Amino acid sequence: EVQLVESGGGSVQPGGSLRLSCVASGLTLDDYAIGWFRQAPGKQRTGVSFISTSEGRTYHVDSVKGRFTISSDNADTVYLQMNSLKPEDTAVYYCAAESVKTYNGNYYFPRNRWSMDAWGQGTQVTVSS
């Protein structure tokens, strides 16, 4: 059974930093695309950053490019380093995994939330002065 457990959320002032962690079990990271999604109150859940550990590919949406960095320890943990946080980054952040082994590398980022196979429970990030 695939399990994803996020941690690292919290409350920070604008301009602050947080690092989210997603520990995965029941899967091999190289066989999955891992994404960080976020959902603000009253809004849809949207993808923020993605990583393919097998191909060394990463992707960030324009709104976080240059501020967020997704990375992996190539074992069981994916990180999201968030710098220069803004109030509009306030949301519940979810880690998600999609099996891409059968795609033979023929897939693109960002991934759609409906294609993800497993989700974590989410961690709250609040940016406020």
Summary of the structure (lengths in Angstrom):
residues: 129
radius of gyration: 13.8
end to end distance: 40.4
largest distance: 46.1
contacts: 384
relative contact order: 0.31
helix: 9%
strand: 48%
